[in-house]
Amino acid sequence: MMFGLGLSARELHAQAVKKDDKPVGPPVNVAVIGASLQGRAILTALAKMGAASAPVVSVCDNFSTPAFQKKVAAIVPSAAFVADYRKVLDDKSVQAVFIATPSHKHKQIALDAIAAGKHVYCEMPLSNSIDEAKAIAQAGAASKMTFAAGLQQRSNMQTHHVLKFIRSDALGVVIGGRGQWHNRTSWRQGWPTPEREAELNWRLNQETSSGLLGEVGVHQVDMASWFFNALPTGVSAYSSLLGWKDGRNVPDSVQVIFDYPKNLRFAYDATLVNSFDGPYELFMGTDSAIQLRDQRAWMFKETDAKSIGWEVFARKDPMQIGNPANGSGLQTGSGIALVADATKQIQLGLQPGAVGTDVSKTALYQAADNFLSCVRTGKKPDAGALEGYQATVVAVKANEAALKNTHMAFDPEWFKL
């Protein structure tokens, strides 16, 4: 299957995505609701933008011990700490809110924030329930304010750069892809009181969690749908509880194959039991393959593939399997570095690929930046209500299939708002 967009690979290299580092207007006063790990990651991104762009007025969490508040204050010392999110919504100075609570608590907060006239960024998945996700997305789509879903990769400069290669002739005929997320971690958090411990460990309970596919896979599988420019037609999914038999009922390992139109498939594997080879996404064609690992990407060309001109000048990186971060990497060859800021490098008189992609701005930073830019300009965010809803449907339904170890056909009606 070809994804020709009238762009050659040579043109793509010279037309890498550019981002404007300067705010497109006045600062946007924001609040973050939910200050656990993801909430604090959002706060860190906002703090990096600075008060000239995104002053954090308040941080809301119903867990408010002094030690917890100290963690928050270390990131945004001038922000007020609030226990009740409704006080945040009553604050007229707050223009936009980031919702980073557990997924099963998104619905009421999101609906109330939209009703209060706030711009809303809601983390993914929108909910562990499709009905709740639809309610959020419908309200977000109907709102006159900006609504963004936290599909970070849709704002990532590196991913946008690779998208152009995927949809050009650079891969030849696209034949499919695969992705994985391997991390040796229990997801369990301890606490002296059982009530608080149960609340902290919502990911381990099927009633409150859509498991690895909802909490992690939603981002990587959405990337496949975005790159293939299609939604899955079905899924074959399997799950197991192998390494963390500690009372949880959410599987710690899943293996999934998503069916897409025109015989394309995307295989996905995630586990909490072993960290070998870490996370990545790989897309393959008859001429080449492209692998993404967070803020870096490489092209692997077949020996009989046609020349695309610039690759003889590009940086060649030694490639590894395994997780280089923990020393388990094994060198397997070299790949052509796909550098997202090539245009900027040319303007600076540098050879594209001689220096790497700017990895100082995470995908989360870029997603938050896109949201705030849209708040200022009224433009559509990279990931809006429909994109967030459809990605949630894919993840939640795949999780349902994995829990039953079965194949499930996807009804196109599920994806309509």
Secondary structure, DSSP 8 states (H G I E B T S, - for coil): -----S--HHHHHHT------S-SSS---EEEE--SHHHHHHHHHHHHH-TTT--EEEEE-S---HHHHHHHHHH-TTSEEES-HHHHHH-TT--EEEE-S-GGGHHHHHHHHHHTT-EEEE-SSS-SSHHHHHHHHHHHHH-SS-EEE--GGGT-HHHHHHHHHHTTTTTSSEEEEEEEEE---------SSHHHHHHHTGGG-TTT--HHIIIIIHHHHHHHHHHHTS--SEEEEEEE--S--SS--S-SEEEEEEEETTTEEEEEEEESS--TT-SEEEEEESSEEEEEETTEEEEEE-TTS---SGGGTS-EEEEEES-GGGT--EEEEEEEE--TTHHHHHHTT--BTTB----SS-HHHHHHHHHHHHHHH----SS-HHHHHHHHHHHHHHHHHHHHTEEEE--GGGG--
